[in-house]
Amino acid sequence: MTADSEARSLPAVAATVLDAVGHTPLVRLRHVVPEDGAQVLVKLEGANPTGSYKDRMARAIIEGARRRGELADGRRVVEFTGGSTGSSLAFVCAITGHPLSLVTSDAFSPEKLRTMRAFGADLTVVPSDGGLITPDLFVRMRAEVDRIVADEDAFWTDQFHNADALTGYAELGREILAQSPAVDVFCAAVGTAGMLAGVAEVLHAAGSTRVVALEPASSPVLTTGVAGPHRVEGTATGIVPPLLRPGTHDDARAVDEDAARVLARRLAREEGVFVGTSAALNIAGALALAREVGPGRTVVTVAADTGLKYLAGDLFG
């Protein structure tokens, strides 16, 4: 390909930064994959404007509410969040002119909290139990959301129930199929389950892709019905999320959190793939599935964000 043809293949200038959401690369892992296993492809969602796939969800939710007239110009928005949703909502609200209140916790990385503030969000930080993500933490965060809705007449985006999120993530599914028409297995960890549900709908409609929901083994609600404390941000909130409807996934797997943390460091050093804990959990699950399904097959997963969001913790220390 010549330099001129490369230039012609680049996308046009985006009218706003919102138009830069999506269009992320899908890459093949080469060094950490098992011998005689399936190829493993990873969608690098850290290429989105805030470095997270949650940009897709935040844009779809705000645009959907504005289109239906539920979110008038200048009305305050509120959500409780473990970090990336908050950063993405702050990014979208900054562009669309909505004040934003976010309820979060010291259990989540300080980089994420600082990013929310950088985009202009007002933060309420709920203390955690020694930095652990527990079911009770989300109950207390939700109570703060209810207070802000009552006091400020704020629009609650309700990410655990909002079906507009599926619209944003369906585009992710369509991008995967455009980049790799054959997808034998798709796997990803579940938080709100919006991403898994949105992508699964597209993949199931297109063929016989097996969809596997992942979770940390320290909080295996989907596989055993038992919740527990863990440190994988953005996943395992202690419930089966409402968006994870029957038929969304074909199987569920628990992945060892400590092994995923080790893998995160290997991915950076051996593959040049710089990701956080949830992405490493996704890739660990994909590698296990690649061993199972064997050569000649394709396993796809998602790197939800970038390792830049985890430098202040002990992941890369």
Buried (B, 14 or more C-beta within 10 A) or exposed (E): EEEEEEEEEEEEEEEEBBBBBBEBEBBEBEEBBBEEBBBBBBBBBBBBBBBBBBBBBBBBBBBBBBEEEEBEEEBBBBBBBBBBBBBBBBBBBBBBEBBBBBBBBBBBBEBBBEBBBEBEBBBBBBEBEEEBBBBEBBEBBBEBBEBBBEEBEBBBBBBBEBBBBBBBBBBBBBBBBEBBEEBBBBBBBBBBBBBBBBBBBBBBEBEEBBBBBBBBBBBBBBBEEEBBBBBBBBBBBBEBBBBBEEEBBBBBBBBBBEBBBEBBBBBBEEBEBBBBBBBBBBBBBBBBBBBEBEEEBBBBBBBBBBBEBBBEBEBBE
